Amino acid sequence: MGNHSVGSNKNSPTPDRVGRSTFYVPGLNRIFTSIYTPLYCLENTAFPPIQETQYFPFCYKKKEQKMATIGETKTESTNVETKTESTNGEQVSRHQEVGHKSLLQSDALYQYILETSVYPREPEPMKELREVTAKHPWNIMTTSADEGQFINMLLKLVNAKNTMEIGVFTGYSLLATALALPDDGKILAMDINRENYEVGLPIIEKAGVAHKIDFKEGPALPVLDQMIADGKYHGTFDFIFVDADKDNYINYHKRLIDLVKIGGLIGYDNTLWNGSVVAPVDAPMRKYVRYYRDFVLELNKALAADPRIEICMLPVGDGITLCRRIN
């Protein structure tokens, strides 16, 4: 899910990922952190049994959820490989992976992926940053470990050198990118909250990749507009990763399509929005979740109809849609 608001939509009702606020003031956005965390909690959801346990783990209320299967309704217990706590006499089950947003319906299967494929090959700097981020009060916003691994390999496959990241948080996906790029690779990274970025910065520096990163604090849209106006950045980016304010995803796409090269990739995170994209219109959910759900649906529809790109939507993390510019 990522973590951030770097756009400029003044009508957004709540912060997004790095504490998006309608009252953006450079250097002061940290004061809104106290209102952020509760906004991720869903109420009495009717989705498959990953929903509150995995994407909003701190507001999960029930150990068992009902799931419709082939015309029947059955009760599925949360897998034993999750962490169990007691809250008000209830058993609260939550997957221990920070940033866990997997759409898999089995915690055991997700844990198998982590333990078999992800953790054994995770670079030490990424492991260290993941563990540091786990202590952050907004840790649910971090890129999951499996998605970080995916991004890292993808960048190597396409031989990316010049990249951009909109929405940074503590920098887990940013570090995954920096480690994949050659020594002279570059990342333009934008986020409204430098304080969160500085949580991971010492680890990024220790990994020897800080020189690849040009971090800009503030909304991304004005920066993108200036780059387009300058004219010299058209078609210069190999890869762009967006994990920011969902109500500006369409606005980002309108600009990024000019900045990514033909054959280059744009990755939009959270495009399955924890499965809420298929929720009934009257499904109970927090205003925050419902509000951004509509923007995610709008983006998915627009990307599917855009003749300038080829797309591939993958159920990695909270859903990532890759867009390859073809003209």
Buried (B, 14 or more C-beta within 10 A) or exposed (E): BBBBBBBBBEEBEBBBBBBBBEEBEEEEBBEBBEEBBEBBBBEEBBBBBBBBBBBBBBBBBBBEBEBEEEEEEEEBEBBEBBEEEEEEEEEBBBBEBBBBBBBBBBBEEBBEBBEEEBBEEBBEBBEBBBEBBEEBEBBBBBBBBBBBBBBBEBBEEBEBBBBBBBBBBBBBBBBBBBBBBEEEBBBBBBBBBBBBBEBBBEBBEEBEBBEBBEBBBBBBBEBBEEBBEEEEBEEEBBBBBBBBBBBBBBBBBEBBBBBBBEEBBBBBBBBBBBBBBEBEEEBEBBEBBBBBBEBBBBBBEEBEEBEBBEBEBBEBBBBBBBBBBEE
